[in-house]
């Protein structure tokens, strides 16, 4: 990583030596022997880092650091000291220095510190920019995203919302399917009507029919009073059928008839009851695969799949991670009454490097936790969950100069299969397609590796 560096030291020969050494390592360097001149340049110049000697004639490095921090808080300063004492280091950090380095030092050591400082400044600027973007971004309801993938989704939703067409929202768990459904309701033809949501996977099979369609008094044991079903409760508004892929096969014909006829028959009733509600469905399952395997009716699939909205996983929209984090930060800080304004560059780097298997929901929980724990104005690395602090991406290493590090072809395959499965968020169908296996072969290999093979993708 290169950057524009301003070096200041009253030793002209050292300035020339550093300028030459850093230039060979890709940095663009200017130098001066005067602290006052350095401060004037720092105020107006487009520098990424200032490197200043502590002991200089006239304006000292510590005083220069204090002035730069007061006037250009976005510009990191690395101070050089010949003493290396703890007191000198503490004084420079208190003055606002980003880092310090002691003489004598290798140019490579300074270059490494400069790389970190340049990255620190870039991330800090990115966080600041995202605060402005969050305020200016045109949201589709609570759906936020500036990445190309999310812009495409929002464009589709803007066209679909005013209609009454059936919509099925697909995506991994935690991608925001209910957020999309609520936004469609709010921007649809019935925004003042009720929004009724039901998770079909969370209700026991023997109770789901009664929950959806209602029942009459005495229709079954414990039915002491009549109950209005969710279809009728959503009359004049929107019914959101979450995890529709988990509706039992035996109930699917009744659900299909209700959607076709816009009428429901409560359990135990002789007459059907009309309803007028928009029905939006969602699932994290592959419904086409379920149709092929006779676990989901084909006619019901086509009934709900008039418009399909596919939400990308968070790992496929990395450009939105900090944008969403800043949004959740502002909301939680206001709710908790805490003066938390941003995210430290180091914490932002951790958020960007994480794979987010739990998608937006995991990010939301992460930021809520961080806001609750932090004692400062910015979220720091130590405020993040341990899984994110310690996360490292898995890599498949197949080459080495050390024969002891080489592994068998079977081990290479194991590592690669697990890496692909991680990259697809556990979606075994997608992983099988990438690997060129049929699903049965993939399941056999995963069983051998000790990975659960339930059909949950």
Secondary structure, DSSP 4 states (H G I P E B T S, - for coil): ---EEEEE-S-HHHHHHHHHHHHHTT-EEEEES-HHHHHHHHHHS--SEEEEESS-SSS-HHHHHHHHHHH-TTSEEEEEESS--HHHHHHHHHTT-SEEEESS--HHHHHHHHHHHHHHHHHHHHHHHHHHHHHH---BTTB---SHHHHHHHHHHHHHTTS---EEEE--TTS-HHHHHHHHHHTSTTTTS-EEEEEGGGS-HHHHHHHHHEE-TTSSTT--S-EE-HHHHTTTSEEEEETGGGS-HHHHHHHHHHHHHSEE--BT-SS-EE---EEEEEESS-HHHHHHTTSS-HHHHHHH-SEEEEPPPGGG-GGGHHHHHHHHHHHHHHHHT----EE-HHHHHHHHH---TTHHHHHHHHHHHHHHH--SSEE-GGGS-HHHHT----------S-GGG---HHHHHHHHHHHHHHHTTT-HHHHHHHHT--HHHHHHHHHHHT----S--
